[in-house]
Amino acid sequence: MQRSLEQRMAIKFCVKLEKTAAEAITMLKKAFGVDCLSDRQIFRWHKAFAEGQEDVNDENRAGRPSTSSSDDNVKRVRDLLNTDRRLSVRLISETLDITKTIVHEIVLSL
């Protein structure tokens, strides 16, 4: 989150310097490397700032917020993995009643 906020500020700076979106992409890729936003996201933010948007924060989204990877679920997955490191994502998902994709994200973040 913090990394993308920095990049949006950099994109806004590029717009103020009248750099094109292509020039901004080149500069951001050089500065942020593999952590760089996608080209599509850079184009989208560049266009928004060029049209006068000032806020670098994301707009609020409609819908229910994701709570699946909450601290409680992370703790539950960690505790289960501490008992047996060979458990599969599918088995953890079934045991804890959490979707496989969320379990996979949690395991990768541990």
C-alpha positions in Angstrom: 0.0 0.0 0.0 2.7 2.5 1.0 4.7 1.6 -2.1 1.8 2.4 -4.5 1.1 5.6 -2.6 4.7 6.7 -3.2 4.4 5.9 -6.9 1.1 7.8 -7.3 2.9 10.8 -5.8 5.7 10.3 -8.3 3.2 10.1 -11.1 1.6 13.3 -9.9 5.0 14.9 -9.9 5.7 13.8 -13.4 2.4 15.3 -14.6 3.4 18.6 -12.9 6.7 18.5 -14.8 4.6 17.9 -18.0 6.1 14.4 -18.6 4.2 12.0 -20.8 2.8 8.8 -19.4 5.4 6.8 -21.3 8.2 8.9 -19.8 6.6 8.4 -16.4 6.5 4.7 -16.9 10.2 4.6 -17.8 11.1 6.7 -14.7 9.0 4.7 -12.3 10.3 1.3 -13.6 13.9 2.6 -13.1 13.1 3.9 -9.6 10.9 1.1 -8.3 12.0 -1.9 -10.3 9.9 -5.0 -9.8 7.7 -3.2 -7.3 6.5 -0.8 -9.9 2.8 -0.4 -10.7 1.6 -1.9 -13.9 1.7 0.2 -17.1 -2.1 0.3 -17.1 -2.2 1.7 -13.6 0.4 4.3 -14.4 -1.6 5.4 -17.4 -4.8 5.5 -15.4 -3.3 7.7 -12.6 -1.4 9.9 -15.1 -4.6 10.6 -16.9 -6.5 11.3 -13.7 -3.8 13.8 -12.5 -3.6 15.4 -16.0 -7.3 16.0 -15.8 -7.0 17.8 -12.5 -7.3 15.2 -9.8 -5.3 16.2 -6.8 -5.9 13.4 -4.3 -3.3 10.5 -4.5 -5.4 8.2 -2.4 -7.7 5.5 -3.8 -11.4 6.3 -3.9 -13.6 4.3 -1.6 -15.0 1.2 -3.2 -18.5 -0.1 -2.9 -19.1 -3.5 -1.4 -18.1 -5.5 1.6 -14.5 -5.1 2.7 -12.3 -8.2 2.7 -11.9 -9.6 6.2 -10.8 -13.1 5.2 -7.1 -12.4 5.8 -7.7 -10.9 9.2 -5.2 -11.2 12.1 -7.4 -14.0 13.6 -7.3 -16.1 10.4 -3.5 -15.5 10.0 -3.0 -16.7 13.6 -5.2 -19.7 13.0 -3.2 -20.7 9.9 0.1 -20.1 11.6 -1.0 -22.2 14.6 -2.1 -25.1 12.4 1.1 -24.9 10.3 3.2 -25.0 13.5 1.6 -28.4 14.3 2.5 -29.8 10.9 4.4 -27.9 8.2 3.5 -30.5 5.5 -0.2 -29.6 5.4 -1.5 -28.6 2.0 -3.3 -25.4 1.3 -6.4 -27.4 0.5 -6.3 -29.3 3.8 -5.8 -26.1 5.8 -8.7 -24.5 3.9 -11.0 -27.3 4.7 -9.9 -27.5 8.3 -10.3 -23.8 9.1 -13.2 -23.1 6.7 -11.3 -20.4 4.8 -11.1 -20.2 1.0 -8.0 -21.7 -0.6 -7.0 -18.4 -2.2 -6.9 -16.7 1.2 -5.0 -19.5 2.8 -2.5 -19.4 0.0 -2.0 -15.6 0.4 -1.6 -16.1 4.2 0.9 -18.9 3.8 2.9 -16.8 1.3 3.0 -13.9 3.7 4.3 -16.0 6.6 
